[in-house]
Amino acid sequence: MNISGSLCENGGLVRRRIRWKLSPQRERKAAESSPIYISNLISANQYKGNKRKVPPSIQILPPNGQIVTRKGGPVSFECKANGNPTPTVQWSKKDGLLPSGHQVETGYLLNLNEVQRQDAGTYQCTASNGIGQPITGEIKLHVLYPPEVSVVRTWVNAGEGGEAKLDCVVHADPPAEVMWYQDSFLLQPTDRRIMTKMGNAYSLNIKNVQSSDFGNYSCSVSNSIGRDKRYMELSGKPGPAKITSGPYSNPREYDLQWTVQSVFPIIEVRILYRKIMSNASYHHPGHWHDLLVKPAQIYDPQTGERTQRFRVTGLHPDSVYECLLQAKNQHGFGELSDLHQWTTSTRGRYLVRSGCARPFLAFKAFVLWVAWRVV
């Protein structure tokens, strides 16, 4: 039996036509029959010579598509790809960027040197070679790490009879056990002391606050890998004052303004200030002036802040000053404020409003009066 074949292209498809020639014994019986054809339809641009185009296929390593590791260790993902032509492999992370900060990286291997907890998730490898559709496989990375704890506020102000809420945020895998301490005593839930959890946020809610509730608290967390602890304070004392005045003042006076967190009224405020520079070429800190003042206050019940102001007088022109504040209520003095500095203007120049951040200078009133008389 002889076989002859040919290729013909029609509408983007290739038809292989094969003619079978029968033996002389059967030729007579088939004389009146039509020739036999076997057809195989494939894409014309995928059939060149005798080379076969093969769409991509991949093999994920590890085969189960799961990797469990500890924080800080190295991890390698492998994605073997086959096909003709050789597929290109690209890595990406589902719902995020790769640890390198890139959206996509190319190569059969993806190496992570020091795995962090944020690196956990699903990694995808996609192989493509222009034949058929790209194919994607997934590897899930599970990172085990010791607890990491942060607190929302390190200082919480409350008054007797009111409520207080202490919060800490915990990240841990395996899940961690969270315990609350007041000083060194382990706390248990009561009708007045309620412990709650919402996602990664843990809270200690104290109702009907008593003076015995004031003190230092800690959020202590542990799992099978490690432990962590963060501290916070529940206090009836004022918080540190936040000075809101600007960096410039009139030659001889400065309007000092601040806010302080305090449930209770402020009884008095200590103002410490000194001159630290007379001009650009002279720098010698002077002695501290210590004032105890009782300025008026405006209370905002929404924020728990009290706003106060005091005018400091007897300053020297063209000088730099610094100050500290400390507020006191019925529970005592709170912590000192951050150091604040301001500069007095030169002699003969005044600000429209002392303490403003962007000074507008004007001449002395008598200079204006003289100018008016001259005109």
Phi, psi and omega in degrees: 000130178257144179236132174232143182220164178207159177250135174224142185254135182210113176061037177085359179246153179249129177249121175271115181260122180240124179256125177263126177256123185282163177291157181305325181297324182264355185295324183293321180290331183264006185300326182265002181267160177278155177297154179264132179239142171241119185249143175225111183271123175223167179293136184296319183281357175262359182239100179230122186062226177247011181278133182261131176274132184236127177295163186288150169222153184228156174229117182274137173235124005288154186300330181280355177069024181229134174228128176243127182213167177265153177303137177095346181269167178274154178218141176233132173254141178230138180224100179277131183237139176234155178154170178223116002291171182302126183290154170266133181250129178235139179256144175211167177245130181294130178061039176168180178269160173291159179306333178288348184093355180271154176284321185219144170228146185254141177139157180290332182249143171234116184251132173244121187282306181233098186289134174249165183298330179291346181279349179297148179147194183255123178255140184240135171247132182238125179250137180211146176218014179085357178251116183068200182269148173301153180239140186235138173237161185231145172231128180261126180257125179246117184254123175266136183205155178289165183299144172235119188241139172225154179247147180288314178222132178276346180223127182235129181261137180207161178238156179302138180087347180267198179238152178222148181225122177251135186231144168219149181248128187239131170239128181197146175208112009295162180307146186257158172265131183248130178230143179254137178234144165250117192056242181252012184259127178290131182265143175244150179297141174222180177296332182262343182239109187244130179249128184230162177221134175220103185067236178268000184263127177244138184227145171245112181256126180245119178262153178048062185304134176250162179298332179289346179281341180292141179150195182265136179238156176222145175255106186255128188229140179209149169221190185291348183259328182183192182213162179206161182208142175227149186247153174208163183237134171256120189220149171267351179287162176292155173279175177294137180293144175249110184282126184251358179292157181280182186269008182228153178212172173293167184302324190244355185209160182215128176274103181270125181230144183206165172236150180216139179276120179197123176293324181267154178300147177281127181276313179202165181228133174267127177245118175249124179215157178203159176272135181243348181203133176266323176204183186294335184260357183232123181222104179210107182301137176273187181278157181282134170265131183244112181244139169247117186234160179230069182285161176295162182219148176244124185258132176251105183293339180290320182256345184075014182262147175242131182255132180221163176210155179208139179266118177271126183242176178074028180275166177258140179295157174051049182224161176249132179240158172224154183211161174228148178235151176213119184262153182228136170235197186294344178264357177120185179283141173273191180284158177293150175285171170291154179293134182237138180238150172211164182240132175276147180284167180290161181300134178092356178240134185234150174272147175299319178226119182296135177090359182288155186284331182236092190291142172245117187269145178221157177286161175301154183298323182290331177294318178296322180295318178297316180299322180293321180293322180296319179295000000 
